[in-house]
Amino acid sequence: WPECLRLIREAEAADGVAYSHVIKTRPDIAVLEDMPPATTLPGPNGMWAHPYGGELGPIAYDHDKSPAEQQEQRNDWYAEQRESGISVSDLFLVLGRSAADGILMAN
């Protein structure tokens, strides 16, 4: 994933435009539903995850925290989902552009 982030940054620099969002997925994933409207996508520091058996939706995430604090926050969020019986997939994530820097470097 860090290599993907490098390529994203190179493309942004070459085009002189920053992306507003990044989608992190595996190449063997098929998207069978329409994405939500662009106006509902997470903000620059936000992230959406897809719970197994559920709808794509927001995940708690604070880009202003250190990488260790961000990882702890994600771990806490995933733990809360597991406790409530929801299993969250990281196979398909919609990331605000600022959030992508931390997430793609961590994976």
C-alpha positions as CSV (number, residue, x, y, z in Angstrom):
1,W,0.0,0.0,0.0
2,P,2.8,2.5,0.6
3,E,3.8,2.0,-3.1
4,C,0.2,2.9,-4.1
5,L,0.4,6.0,-2.0
6,R,3.7,6.9,-3.8
7,L,2.0,6.5,-7.2
8,I,-1.0,8.6,-6.0
9,R,1.3,11.4,-5.0
10,E,3.2,11.2,-8.3
11,A,0.0,11.4,-10.3
12,E,-1.3,14.4,-8.2
13,A,2.0,16.2,-8.7
14,A,2.1,15.5,-12.4
15,D,-1.5,16.7,-12.9
16,G,-1.3,19.6,-10.4
17,V,-4.5,18.4,-8.7
18,A,-5.0,16.5,-5.5
19,Y,-7.6,13.7,-5.3
20,S,-10.5,14.3,-2.9
21,H,-10.9,10.5,-2.1
22,V,-9.0,7.3,-2.5
23,I,-10.6,3.8,-2.7
24,K,-8.5,1.0,-1.2
25,T,-9.6,-2.4,-2.5
26,R,-8.2,-5.6,-3.7
27,P,-8.0,-6.4,-7.5
28,D,-10.2,-9.4,-7.1
29,I,-13.1,-7.5,-5.6
30,A,-16.2,-7.0,-7.8
31,V,-18.4,-4.0,-6.9
32,L,-22.0,-5.0,-7.6
33,E,-23.8,-2.0,-6.3
34,D,-23.6,1.7,-7.1
35,M,-21.5,3.8,-4.9
36,P,-23.3,6.3,-2.7
37,P,-23.6,9.9,-4.1
38,A,-20.3,11.8,-4.1
39,T,-22.0,14.4,-1.8
40,T,-22.2,11.7,1.0
41,L,-18.6,10.5,0.8
42,P,-16.4,11.0,3.9
43,G,-14.6,14.3,4.4
44,P,-10.8,14.6,3.9
45,N,-10.1,12.9,7.3
46,G,-12.9,10.4,7.1
47,M,-13.0,6.8,6.2
48,W,-15.8,4.4,5.2
49,A,-15.6,0.7,5.8
50,H,-18.0,-2.1,4.7
51,P,-19.4,-4.3,7.5
52,Y,-19.9,-7.8,6.4
53,G,-23.6,-8.1,5.7
54,G,-24.1,-4.4,6.1
55,E,-24.0,-1.1,4.2
56,L,-20.9,0.9,3.4
57,G,-20.7,3.6,6.1
58,P,-18.5,5.8,8.2
59,I,-15.7,4.7,10.6
60,A,-14.5,6.8,13.5
61,Y,-11.1,8.2,12.5
62,D,-9.1,11.3,13.5
63,H,-6.3,12.2,11.1
64,D,-4.9,14.8,13.5
65,K,-3.7,12.1,15.8
66,S,-0.3,10.4,15.6
67,P,-0.1,7.2,13.6
68,A,0.0,5.1,16.8
69,E,-3.1,6.9,18.1
70,Q,-4.8,6.5,14.8
71,Q,-4.1,2.7,14.9
72,E,-5.4,2.5,18.5
73,Q,-8.6,4.4,17.4
74,R,-9.2,2.0,14.5
75,N,-8.6,-1.0,16.8
76,D,-11.0,0.4,19.3
77,W,-13.6,1.0,16.6
78,Y,-13.2,-2.5,15.2
79,A,-13.5,-3.9,18.7
80,E,-16.8,-2.0,19.2
81,Q,-18.1,-3.4,16.0
82,R,-17.2,-7.0,16.9
83,E,-18.8,-6.6,20.4
84,S,-22.0,-5.4,18.7
85,G,-21.9,-8.5,16.4
86,I,-20.7,-6.6,13.3
87,S,-17.7,-7.8,11.4
88,V,-16.0,-5.1,9.3
89,S,-14.2,-5.8,6.1
90,D,-11.1,-3.8,5.1
91,L,-11.3,-5.3,1.6
92,F,-13.0,-2.1,0.3
93,L,-12.4,1.3,2.0
94,V,-13.4,4.8,0.8
95,L,-10.8,7.2,2.3
96,G,-10.8,11.0,2.4
97,R,-7.5,12.1,0.8
98,S,-5.9,13.1,4.1
99,A,-6.9,9.9,5.8
100,A,-5.4,7.9,2.9
101,D,-1.9,9.1,3.8
102,G,-2.1,7.5,7.2
103,I,-4.0,4.4,6.2
104,L,-1.9,3.5,3.2
105,M,1.3,4.1,5.0
106,A,0.2,1.8,7.9
107,N,-0.9,-1.1,5.7
